[in-house]
Amino acid sequence: MSTSRIVTLGVGLWAALPAPLLAQDEHGVTPVFSVNLGTTVWTTVVFLLLLGILWKFAWNPILGLVEARETGIQNALDEAARERDEARKLLEEHRQQMAEARRQAQALVAEGREAGERLRQEIEEKARAESQAMLERARQAIEREKEQALDALRRESVDLAIAAAGRLIQERLDSEKDRDLVRAYLEQLGTQGEGAQA
């Protein structure tokens, strides 16, 4: 409230107060509270002097305290608003950092999965290639063993045929029947060798 309003209100109250006290009732009797004009004047003078003294010496310090209090409250409100804004900014930064950390973690997990999948595929391909190479080496070894066995069988068959032929030749070289027997034996050995190769 401004000072002029306070003064106007005080003077208005002072002026209105004596009117009810001075009024007489219908029988002409003054009320219990009678007003003495001299006392009223002196009361008014003392009141105005006291008001002037308070105005001169107390009003400015009181207003200063009120204004200081108002300034302190406003500063506290401003500081609270600043801190609230700063807290909101920090919270938003924290949320962004958490979202970024979550995104990076998901990227690392995805990258790890991809690397694991690539490694698994490489290991599978390497194992497949090694097993194919082992199978091929085993086939080649089996083929060599088979060829060696067939060669040994042929040599043995030839040796047996030569031995049988030699024996037959020694015993009966002129018999036509014996010659047919040797030919049949040799043909039989030849067909056995071809059957073993197939």
C-alpha positions as CSV (number, residue, x, y, z in Angstrom):
1,M,0.0,0.0,0.0
2,S,1.3,3.5,-0.8
3,T,1.9,6.0,1.9
4,S,-0.8,8.5,0.7
5,R,-3.5,5.8,0.9
6,I,-2.6,5.0,4.4
7,V,-2.7,8.6,5.5
8,T,-6.1,9.1,3.7
9,L,-7.5,6.0,5.4
10,G,-6.3,7.2,8.8
11,V,-7.8,10.7,8.4
12,G,-11.1,9.3,7.2
13,L,-11.4,7.0,10.2
14,W,-10.6,9.8,12.5
15,A,-13.2,12.1,10.9
16,A,-15.9,9.4,10.9
17,L,-15.4,8.2,14.5
18,P,-16.8,11.1,16.5
19,A,-20.1,11.3,14.5
20,P,-21.8,8.2,16.1
21,L,-20.4,9.2,19.5
22,L,-21.9,12.7,19.3
23,A,-25.3,11.6,18.2
24,Q,-28.2,11.9,20.7
25,D,-31.0,9.5,20.9
26,E,-34.7,10.6,20.4
27,H,-35.2,11.6,24.0
28,G,-32.3,14.0,23.9
29,V,-30.0,11.8,26.1
30,T,-26.5,11.5,24.9
31,P,-25.1,8.1,24.7
32,V,-22.9,6.4,27.3
33,F,-19.9,7.6,25.5
34,S,-20.0,11.3,25.5
35,V,-17.5,13.2,23.4
36,N,-15.7,16.2,24.6
37,L,-14.7,18.5,21.8
38,G,-11.5,19.6,23.6
39,T,-10.4,16.1,24.2
40,T,-11.1,15.2,20.6
41,V,-9.1,18.1,19.3
42,W,-6.1,17.3,21.6
43,T,-6.4,13.6,20.7
44,T,-6.3,14.6,17.1
45,V,-3.3,16.8,17.6
46,V,-1.4,14.1,19.5
47,F,-2.4,11.5,16.9
48,L,-1.1,13.7,14.1
49,L,2.1,14.5,16.0
50,L,2.6,10.8,16.7
51,L,1.9,10.0,13.0
52,G,4.4,12.7,11.9
53,I,7.1,11.3,14.2
54,L,6.4,7.8,13.1
55,W,6.4,9.0,9.5
56,K,9.7,10.8,9.9
57,F,11.6,8.2,12.0
58,A,9.9,4.8,11.7
59,W,8.1,4.7,8.4
60,N,11.2,4.5,6.2
61,P,12.9,1.8,8.2
62,I,9.7,-0.2,8.3
63,L,9.3,0.2,4.5
64,G,13.0,-0.6,4.1
65,L,12.5,-3.9,6.1
66,V,9.4,-4.7,4.1
67,E,11.1,-4.0,0.8
68,A,14.2,-5.9,1.9
69,R,11.9,-8.9,2.8
70,E,10.1,-8.6,-0.5
71,T,13.5,-8.4,-2.3
72,G,14.7,-11.5,-0.4
73,I,11.6,-13.4,-1.2
74,Q,11.8,-12.5,-4.9
75,N,15.5,-13.4,-5.0
76,A,14.7,-16.7,-3.4
77,L,12.0,-17.3,-5.9
78,D,14.3,-16.4,-8.8
79,E,17.0,-18.6,-7.4
80,A,14.5,-21.5,-7.0
81,A,13.4,-21.0,-10.6
82,R,17.0,-21.0,-11.8
83,E,17.8,-24.1,-9.9
84,R,14.6,-25.8,-11.2
85,D,15.6,-24.9,-14.7
86,E,19.1,-26.1,-14.1
87,A,17.7,-29.3,-12.6
88,R,15.5,-29.8,-15.7
89,K,18.5,-29.3,-18.0
90,L,20.6,-31.7,-16.0
91,L,17.8,-34.3,-16.0
92,E,17.4,-33.9,-19.8
93,E,21.2,-34.3,-20.2
94,H,21.1,-37.3,-18.0
95,R,18.3,-38.8,-20.0
96,Q,20.2,-38.1,-23.2
97,Q,23.3,-39.7,-21.8
98,M,21.4,-42.7,-20.7
99,A,19.8,-43.1,-24.1
100,E,23.2,-42.7,-25.8
101,A,24.7,-45.3,-23.4
102,R,21.8,-47.7,-24.1
103,R,22.2,-47.2,-27.9
104,Q,25.9,-47.8,-27.6
105,A,25.4,-50.9,-25.5
106,Q,22.9,-52.2,-28.1
107,A,25.3,-51.5,-30.9
108,L,28.1,-53.4,-29.0
109,V,25.8,-56.3,-28.4
110,A,24.8,-56.4,-32.1
111,E,28.4,-56.1,-33.1
112,G,29.4,-58.9,-30.8
113,R,26.6,-61.1,-32.2
114,E,27.7,-60.4,-35.8
115,A,31.4,-61.1,-34.9
116,G,30.3,-64.3,-33.2
117,E,28.2,-65.3,-36.2
118,R,31.1,-64.6,-38.6
119,L,33.5,-66.6,-36.4
120,R,31.1,-69.5,-36.2
121,Q,30.7,-69.5,-40.0
122,E,34.5,-69.3,-40.5
123,I,35.0,-72.2,-38.1
124,E,32.3,-74.3,-39.8
125,E,33.8,-73.5,-43.2
126,K,37.2,-74.4,-42.0
127,A,36.0,-77.7,-40.4
128,R,34.0,-78.5,-43.6
129,A,37.1,-77.9,-45.7
130,E,39.3,-80.0,-43.4
131,S,36.8,-82.8,-43.3
132,Q,36.6,-82.7,-47.1
133,A,40.4,-82.8,-47.4
134,M,40.6,-85.7,-44.9
135,L,37.9,-87.6,-46.9
136,E,39.8,-86.9,-50.1
137,R,43.1,-88.1,-48.6
138,A,41.3,-91.2,-47.3
139,R,39.8,-91.9,-50.7
140,Q,43.2,-91.5,-52.3
141,A,44.8,-93.8,-49.7
142,I,42.0,-96.4,-50.3
143,E,42.5,-96.1,-54.0
144,R,46.2,-96.6,-53.7
145,E,45.7,-99.6,-51.4
146,K,43.2,-101.0,-53.8
147,E,45.6,-100.6,-56.8
148,Q,48.5,-102.1,-54.8
149,A,46.2,-105.1,-53.8
150,L,45.1,-105.5,-57.4
151,D,48.7,-105.4,-58.6
152,A,49.8,-107.9,-56.0
153,L,46.8,-110.1,-56.9
154,R,47.7,-109.9,-60.6
155,R,51.4,-110.7,-59.9
156,E,50.4,-113.6,-57.7
157,S,47.9,-114.8,-60.4
158,V,50.5,-114.6,-63.0
159,D,53.0,-116.4,-60.8
160,L,50.4,-119.1,-60.1
161,A,49.5,-119.3,-63.8
162,I,53.1,-119.6,-64.8
163,A,53.7,-122.2,-62.1
164,A,50.7,-124.2,-63.1
165,A,51.6,-123.9,-66.8
166,G,55.1,-124.9,-66.1
167,R,54.0,-127.9,-64.2
168,L,51.5,-128.9,-66.9
169,I,54.1,-128.3,-69.5
170,Q,56.5,-130.5,-67.7
171,E,54.0,-133.3,-67.3
172,R,52.1,-133.3,-70.5
173,L,53.0,-130.8,-73.0
174,D,51.5,-132.5,-76.0
175,S,48.0,-133.1,-74.8
176,E,45.4,-130.7,-76.4
177,K,43.2,-131.1,-73.4
178,D,45.9,-129.7,-71.1
179,R,46.4,-126.7,-73.3
180,D,42.7,-125.9,-73.2
181,L,42.8,-126.2,-69.4
182,V,45.7,-123.7,-69.2
183,R,43.9,-121.3,-71.5
184,A,40.7,-121.5,-69.4
185,Y,42.7,-121.0,-66.2
186,L,44.4,-117.9,-67.6
187,E,41.1,-116.5,-68.9
188,Q,39.5,-117.1,-65.5
189,L,42.4,-115.2,-63.8
190,G,42.0,-112.4,-66.3
191,T,38.2,-112.0,-65.7
192,Q,38.9,-112.1,-61.9
193,G,41.4,-109.3,-62.2
194,E,39.0,-107.2,-64.3
195,G,36.1,-107.9,-61.8
196,A,38.3,-106.7,-58.9
197,Q,39.3,-103.5,-60.8
198,A,35.7,-102.6,-61.4
